[in-house]
Amino acid sequence: MWATGSGTAYGDVVMTADSYDVPPALGSVVEEGRGSLPFALIHGEGLVTAAVWALGESGVLPVDLGTEWTGLQESGEPFVLHDALCPMTPPRFIADCVARAVESGAVVVGVRPVTDTVKVVEGETVGDTVDRAGLVVVCSPVVLPATVVAELDSLPALDFAALVEQLEARFPVQRVEAPSEARRVTSEDDVALLAALTQPLR
Protein backbone atom coordinates (compact mmCIF):
# COMPACT_ATOMS: atom_id res chain seq x y z
CA MET A 1 0.00 0.00 0.00
CA TRP A 2 1.59 3.28 1.07
CA ALA A 3 3.73 1.85 3.83
CA THR A 4 7.45 2.66 3.93
CA GLY A 5 9.02 1.13 7.00
CA SER A 6 6.75 2.23 9.83
CA GLY A 7 5.44 5.27 7.94
CA THR A 8 2.76 6.12 5.43
CA ALA A 9 3.32 8.11 2.24
CA TYR A 10 1.01 11.07 1.75
CA GLY A 11 2.09 13.13 -1.21
CA ASP A 12 5.86 13.59 -0.76
CA VAL A 13 5.78 13.18 3.03
CA VAL A 14 6.14 9.97 5.00
CA MET A 15 3.98 10.05 8.13
CA THR A 16 3.62 7.64 11.00
CA ALA A 17 0.25 6.86 12.56
CA ASP A 18 1.44 8.44 15.83
CA SER A 19 1.98 11.78 14.06
CA TYR A 20 -1.60 12.09 12.82
CA ASP A 21 -2.86 13.82 15.98
CA VAL A 22 -6.40 12.69 15.18
CA PRO A 23 -9.11 13.19 17.83
CA PRO A 24 -10.77 9.98 19.07
CA ALA A 25 -13.30 8.82 16.49
CA LEU A 26 -15.26 5.74 15.47
CA GLY A 27 -15.73 4.72 11.85
CA SER A 28 -17.07 2.13 9.44
CA VAL A 29 -16.26 1.05 5.90
CA VAL A 30 -19.37 1.00 3.70
CA GLU A 31 -19.62 -1.80 1.15
CA GLU A 32 -23.41 -2.29 1.05
CA GLY A 33 -25.17 -1.47 -2.21
CA ARG A 34 -21.94 -1.53 -4.17
CA GLY A 35 -22.23 -4.96 -5.78
CA SER A 36 -19.20 -7.21 -5.92
CA LEU A 37 -16.67 -4.49 -6.76
CA PRO A 38 -15.56 -3.96 -3.11
CA PHE A 39 -14.09 -7.48 -3.29
CA ALA A 40 -12.01 -6.84 -6.41
CA LEU A 41 -8.26 -6.91 -5.75
CA ILE A 42 -5.86 -3.99 -5.63
CA HIS A 43 -2.21 -4.66 -4.81
CA GLY A 44 -3.24 -8.17 -3.82
CA GLU A 45 -5.92 -7.12 -1.32
CA GLY A 46 -9.68 -6.69 -1.63
CA LEU A 47 -10.81 -3.08 -1.94
CA VAL A 48 -12.78 -3.38 1.29
CA THR A 49 -9.71 -4.74 3.10
CA ALA A 50 -7.60 -1.85 1.84
CA ALA A 51 -10.26 0.61 2.99
CA VAL A 52 -10.44 -0.94 6.47
CA TRP A 53 -6.65 -0.75 6.70
CA ALA A 54 -6.66 2.94 5.76
CA LEU A 55 -9.37 3.72 8.30
CA GLY A 56 -7.51 2.01 11.13
CA GLU A 57 -4.15 3.46 10.10
CA SER A 58 -5.65 6.96 10.26
CA GLY A 59 -6.26 6.53 13.99
CA VAL A 60 -10.01 6.00 13.66
CA LEU A 61 -11.36 2.97 15.57
CA PRO A 62 -13.20 0.73 13.05
CA VAL A 63 -16.60 -0.55 14.20
CA ASP A 64 -19.25 -2.63 12.46
CA LEU A 65 -21.68 -0.60 10.36
CA GLY A 66 -24.48 -2.42 12.18
CA THR A 67 -23.43 -0.93 15.52
CA GLU A 68 -26.44 0.46 17.41
CA TRP A 69 -26.81 4.16 16.66
CA THR A 70 -27.44 4.89 20.34
CA GLY A 71 -24.05 3.38 21.09
CA LEU A 72 -22.41 5.77 18.64
CA GLN A 73 -24.26 8.68 20.24
CA GLU A 74 -23.24 7.63 23.74
CA SER A 75 -19.58 7.51 22.71
CA GLY A 76 -19.61 11.27 22.19
CA GLU A 77 -17.15 10.82 19.32
CA PRO A 78 -17.27 11.71 15.62
CA PHE A 79 -18.37 8.96 13.23
CA VAL A 80 -16.39 8.42 10.04
CA LEU A 81 -17.81 6.73 6.94
CA HIS A 82 -15.24 5.42 4.50
CA ASP A 83 -16.33 4.09 1.09
CA ALA A 84 -14.96 0.68 0.09
CA LEU A 85 -14.85 2.06 -3.46
CA CYS A 86 -12.27 4.67 -2.38
CA PRO A 87 -9.82 2.07 -1.06
CA MET A 88 -6.58 3.99 -1.48
CA THR A 89 -7.63 7.15 0.37
CA PRO A 90 -4.53 8.13 2.37
CA PRO A 91 -4.89 7.66 6.14
CA ARG A 92 -3.43 11.16 6.62
CA PHE A 93 -6.32 12.65 4.62
CA ILE A 94 -8.90 10.77 6.68
CA ALA A 95 -7.24 12.01 9.88
CA ASP A 96 -7.21 15.59 8.58
CA CYS A 97 -10.94 15.40 7.77
CA VAL A 98 -11.70 14.16 11.30
CA ALA A 99 -9.71 17.03 12.79
CA ARG A 100 -11.56 19.54 10.58
CA ALA A 101 -14.95 18.16 11.63
CA VAL A 102 -14.08 18.33 15.31
CA GLU A 103 -12.72 21.86 15.02
CA SER A 104 -15.56 23.27 12.89
CA GLY A 105 -18.54 21.23 14.06
CA ALA A 106 -19.46 20.74 10.40
CA VAL A 107 -19.82 17.53 8.41
CA VAL A 108 -16.62 17.13 6.37
CA VAL A 109 -16.73 15.41 2.98
CA GLY A 110 -13.90 14.38 0.69
CA VAL A 111 -14.56 15.33 -2.94
CA ARG A 112 -12.77 15.18 -6.26
CA PRO A 113 -13.14 17.56 -9.23
CA VAL A 114 -15.25 16.34 -12.17
CA THR A 115 -12.97 15.60 -15.12
CA ASP A 116 -15.45 14.07 -17.57
CA THR A 117 -17.38 16.21 -20.05
CA VAL A 118 -20.89 16.89 -18.74
CA LYS A 119 -23.76 17.72 -21.11
CA VAL A 120 -27.26 19.09 -20.47
CA VAL A 121 -29.85 16.53 -21.60
CA GLU A 122 -33.51 17.45 -22.16
CA GLY A 123 -35.58 14.48 -23.22
CA GLU A 124 -33.63 12.93 -26.08
CA THR A 125 -31.80 16.15 -26.95
CA VAL A 126 -28.19 16.63 -25.87
CA GLY A 127 -27.54 20.29 -25.19
CA ASP A 128 -24.72 22.53 -24.02
CA THR A 129 -21.62 21.44 -22.17
CA VAL A 130 -21.79 22.20 -18.44
CA ASP A 131 -18.94 24.23 -16.92
CA ARG A 132 -17.11 21.72 -14.71
CA ALA A 133 -15.51 24.39 -12.52
CA GLY A 134 -18.10 24.07 -9.77
CA LEU A 135 -18.76 20.34 -10.09
CA VAL A 136 -17.36 17.73 -7.72
CA VAL A 137 -17.72 13.99 -7.13
CA VAL A 138 -18.26 12.83 -3.57
CA CYS A 139 -15.60 10.32 -2.61
CA SER A 140 -14.40 9.59 0.93
CA PRO A 141 -14.52 10.08 3.87
CA VAL A 142 -17.75 11.54 5.22
CA VAL A 143 -17.12 12.66 8.80
CA LEU A 144 -20.05 13.35 11.11
CA PRO A 145 -19.08 15.39 14.17
CA ALA A 146 -20.48 14.20 17.50
CA THR A 147 -23.15 16.94 17.49
CA VAL A 148 -24.51 15.66 14.18
CA VAL A 149 -24.42 12.03 15.35
CA ALA A 150 -26.45 13.15 18.39
CA GLU A 151 -29.14 14.78 16.22
CA LEU A 152 -29.60 11.90 13.77
CA ASP A 153 -31.67 8.80 14.48
CA SER A 154 -29.68 6.77 11.94
CA LEU A 155 -27.80 7.21 8.69
CA PRO A 156 -30.23 8.66 6.11
CA ALA A 157 -28.47 6.85 3.23
CA LEU A 158 -25.44 4.68 2.45
CA ASP A 159 -24.94 6.05 -1.06
CA PHE A 160 -22.46 8.83 -0.32
CA ALA A 161 -23.83 11.34 -2.84
CA ALA A 162 -27.38 10.90 -1.50
CA LEU A 163 -26.09 10.97 2.08
CA VAL A 164 -24.28 14.26 1.58
CA GLU A 165 -27.29 15.80 -0.16
CA GLN A 166 -29.50 14.92 2.80
CA LEU A 167 -26.95 16.09 5.35
CA GLU A 168 -26.56 19.42 3.55
CA ALA A 169 -30.30 20.03 4.00
CA ARG A 170 -29.89 19.95 7.79
CA PHE A 171 -26.28 20.67 8.74
CA PRO A 172 -23.29 22.75 7.66
CA VAL A 173 -21.08 20.73 5.33
CA GLN A 174 -17.47 21.40 4.36
CA ARG A 175 -16.21 19.90 1.11
CA VAL A 176 -12.49 19.19 1.07
CA GLU A 177 -10.64 18.28 -2.11
CA ALA A 178 -9.20 14.80 -1.73
CA PRO A 179 -5.89 13.68 -3.27
CA SER A 180 -6.01 11.83 -6.57
CA GLU A 181 -5.45 8.42 -4.98
CA ALA A 182 -8.69 8.88 -3.03
CA ARG A 183 -10.73 8.69 -6.25
CA ARG A 184 -13.82 6.48 -6.31
CA VAL A 185 -13.76 3.45 -8.59
CA THR A 186 -16.82 2.28 -10.49
CA SER A 187 -15.42 -0.57 -12.60
CA GLU A 188 -12.60 -3.10 -12.86
CA ASP A 189 -10.92 -0.74 -15.34
CA ASP A 190 -10.99 2.02 -12.70
CA VAL A 191 -9.41 -0.39 -10.21
CA ALA A 192 -6.58 -1.12 -12.66
CA LEU A 193 -5.96 2.61 -13.17
CA LEU A 194 -5.98 3.24 -9.43
CA ALA A 195 -3.54 0.39 -8.89
CA ALA A 196 -1.18 1.94 -11.44
CA LEU A 197 -1.51 5.33 -9.73
CA THR A 198 -0.76 3.91 -6.28
CA GLN A 199 2.08 1.48 -6.93
CA PRO A 200 3.75 0.66 -3.60
CA LEU A 201 6.85 2.69 -2.85
CA ARG A 202 10.14 0.83 -3.25
C-alpha positions as CSV (number, residue, x, y, z in Angstrom):
1,M,0.0,0.0,0.0
2,W,1.6,3.3,1.1
3,A,3.7,1.9,3.8
4,T,7.5,2.7,3.9
5,G,9.0,1.1,7.0
6,S,6.7,2.2,9.8
7,G,5.4,5.3,7.9
8,T,2.8,6.1,5.4
9,A,3.3,8.1,2.2
10,Y,1.0,11.1,1.7
11,G,2.1,13.1,-1.2
12,D,5.9,13.6,-0.8
13,V,5.8,13.2,3.0
14,V,6.1,10.0,5.0
15,M,4.0,10.0,8.1
16,T,3.6,7.6,11.0
17,A,0.3,6.9,12.6
18,D,1.4,8.4,15.8
19,S,2.0,11.8,14.1
20,Y,-1.6,12.1,12.8
21,D,-2.9,13.8,16.0
22,V,-6.4,12.7,15.2
23,P,-9.1,13.2,17.8
24,P,-10.8,10.0,19.1
25,A,-13.3,8.8,16.5
26,L,-15.3,5.7,15.5
27,G,-15.7,4.7,11.8
28,S,-17.1,2.1,9.4
29,V,-16.3,1.1,5.9
30,V,-19.4,1.0,3.7
31,E,-19.6,-1.8,1.1
32,E,-23.4,-2.3,1.1
33,G,-25.2,-1.5,-2.2
34,R,-21.9,-1.5,-4.2
35,G,-22.2,-5.0,-5.8
36,S,-19.2,-7.2,-5.9
37,L,-16.7,-4.5,-6.8
38,P,-15.6,-4.0,-3.1
39,F,-14.1,-7.5,-3.3
40,A,-12.0,-6.8,-6.4
41,L,-8.3,-6.9,-5.8
42,I,-5.9,-4.0,-5.6
43,H,-2.2,-4.7,-4.8
44,G,-3.2,-8.2,-3.8
45,E,-5.9,-7.1,-1.3
46,G,-9.7,-6.7,-1.6
47,L,-10.8,-3.1,-1.9
48,V,-12.8,-3.4,1.3
49,T,-9.7,-4.7,3.1
50,A,-7.6,-1.8,1.8
51,A,-10.3,0.6,3.0
52,V,-10.4,-0.9,6.5
53,W,-6.7,-0.7,6.7
54,A,-6.7,2.9,5.8
55,L,-9.4,3.7,8.3
56,G,-7.5,2.0,11.1
57,E,-4.2,3.5,10.1
58,S,-5.7,7.0,10.3
59,G,-6.3,6.5,14.0
60,V,-10.0,6.0,13.7
61,L,-11.4,3.0,15.6
62,P,-13.2,0.7,13.0
63,V,-16.6,-0.6,14.2
64,D,-19.2,-2.6,12.5
65,L,-21.7,-0.6,10.4
66,G,-24.5,-2.4,12.2
67,T,-23.4,-0.9,15.5
68,E,-26.4,0.5,17.4
69,W,-26.8,4.2,16.7
70,T,-27.4,4.9,20.3
71,G,-24.0,3.4,21.1
72,L,-22.4,5.8,18.6
73,Q,-24.3,8.7,20.2
74,E,-23.2,7.6,23.7
75,S,-19.6,7.5,22.7
76,G,-19.6,11.3,22.2
77,E,-17.2,10.8,19.3
78,P,-17.3,11.7,15.6
79,F,-18.4,9.0,13.2
80,V,-16.4,8.4,10.0
81,L,-17.8,6.7,6.9
82,H,-15.2,5.4,4.5
83,D,-16.3,4.1,1.1
84,A,-15.0,0.7,0.1
85,L,-14.9,2.1,-3.5
86,C,-12.3,4.7,-2.4
87,P,-9.8,2.1,-1.1
88,M,-6.6,4.0,-1.5
89,T,-7.6,7.1,0.4
90,P,-4.5,8.1,2.4
91,P,-4.9,7.7,6.1
92,R,-3.4,11.2,6.6
93,F,-6.3,12.7,4.6
94,I,-8.9,10.8,6.7
95,A,-7.2,12.0,9.9
96,D,-7.2,15.6,8.6
97,C,-10.9,15.4,7.8
98,V,-11.7,14.2,11.3
99,A,-9.7,17.0,12.8
100,R,-11.6,19.5,10.6
101,A,-15.0,18.2,11.6
102,V,-14.1,18.3,15.3
103,E,-12.7,21.9,15.0
104,S,-15.6,23.3,12.9
105,G,-18.5,21.2,14.1
106,A,-19.5,20.7,10.4
107,V,-19.8,17.5,8.4
108,V,-16.6,17.1,6.4
109,V,-16.7,15.4,3.0
110,G,-13.9,14.4,0.7
111,V,-14.6,15.3,-2.9
112,R,-12.8,15.2,-6.3
113,P,-13.1,17.6,-9.2
114,V,-15.2,16.3,-12.2
115,T,-13.0,15.6,-15.1
116,D,-15.5,14.1,-17.6
117,T,-17.4,16.2,-20.1
118,V,-20.9,16.9,-18.7
119,K,-23.8,17.7,-21.1
120,V,-27.3,19.1,-20.5
121,V,-29.8,16.5,-21.6
122,E,-33.5,17.4,-22.2
123,G,-35.6,14.5,-23.2
124,E,-33.6,12.9,-26.1
125,T,-31.8,16.1,-27.0
126,V,-28.2,16.6,-25.9
127,G,-27.5,20.3,-25.2
128,D,-24.7,22.5,-24.0
129,T,-21.6,21.4,-22.2
130,V,-21.8,22.2,-18.4
131,D,-18.9,24.2,-16.9
132,R,-17.1,21.7,-14.7
133,A,-15.5,24.4,-12.5
134,G,-18.1,24.1,-9.8
135,L,-18.8,20.3,-10.1
136,V,-17.4,17.7,-7.7
137,V,-17.7,14.0,-7.1
138,V,-18.3,12.8,-3.6
139,C,-15.6,10.3,-2.6
140,S,-14.4,9.6,0.9
141,P,-14.5,10.1,3.9
142,V,-17.7,11.5,5.2
143,V,-17.1,12.7,8.8
144,L,-20.0,13.3,11.1
145,P,-19.1,15.4,14.2
146,A,-20.5,14.2,17.5
147,T,-23.1,16.9,17.5
148,V,-24.5,15.7,14.2
149,V,-24.4,12.0,15.4
150,A,-26.5,13.1,18.4
151,E,-29.1,14.8,16.2
152,L,-29.6,11.9,13.8
153,D,-31.7,8.8,14.5
154,S,-29.7,6.8,11.9
155,L,-27.8,7.2,8.7
156,P,-30.2,8.7,6.1
157,A,-28.5,6.8,3.2
158,L,-25.4,4.7,2.5
159,D,-24.9,6.1,-1.1
160,F,-22.5,8.8,-0.3
161,A,-23.8,11.3,-2.8
162,A,-27.4,10.9,-1.5
163,L,-26.1,11.0,2.1
164,V,-24.3,14.3,1.6
165,E,-27.3,15.8,-0.2
166,Q,-29.5,14.9,2.8
167,L,-27.0,16.1,5.3
168,E,-26.6,19.4,3.5
169,A,-30.3,20.0,4.0
170,R,-29.9,19.9,7.8
171,F,-26.3,20.7,8.7
172,P,-23.3,22.7,7.7
173,V,-21.1,20.7,5.3
174,Q,-17.5,21.4,4.4
175,R,-16.2,19.9,1.1
176,V,-12.5,19.2,1.1
177,E,-10.6,18.3,-2.1
178,A,-9.2,14.8,-1.7
179,P,-5.9,13.7,-3.3
180,S,-6.0,11.8,-6.6
181,E,-5.4,8.4,-5.0
182,A,-8.7,8.9,-3.0
183,R,-10.7,8.7,-6.2
184,R,-13.8,6.5,-6.3
185,V,-13.8,3.5,-8.6
186,T,-16.8,2.3,-10.5
187,S,-15.4,-0.6,-12.6
188,E,-12.6,-3.1,-12.9
189,D,-10.9,-0.7,-15.3
190,D,-11.0,2.0,-12.7
191,V,-9.4,-0.4,-10.2
192,A,-6.6,-1.1,-12.7
193,L,-6.0,2.6,-13.2
194,L,-6.0,3.2,-9.4
195,A,-3.5,0.4,-8.9
196,A,-1.2,1.9,-11.4
197,L,-1.5,5.3,-9.7
198,T,-0.8,3.9,-6.3
199,Q,2.1,1.5,-6.9
200,P,3.8,0.7,-3.6
201,L,6.9,2.7,-2.8
202,R,10.1,0.8,-3.3
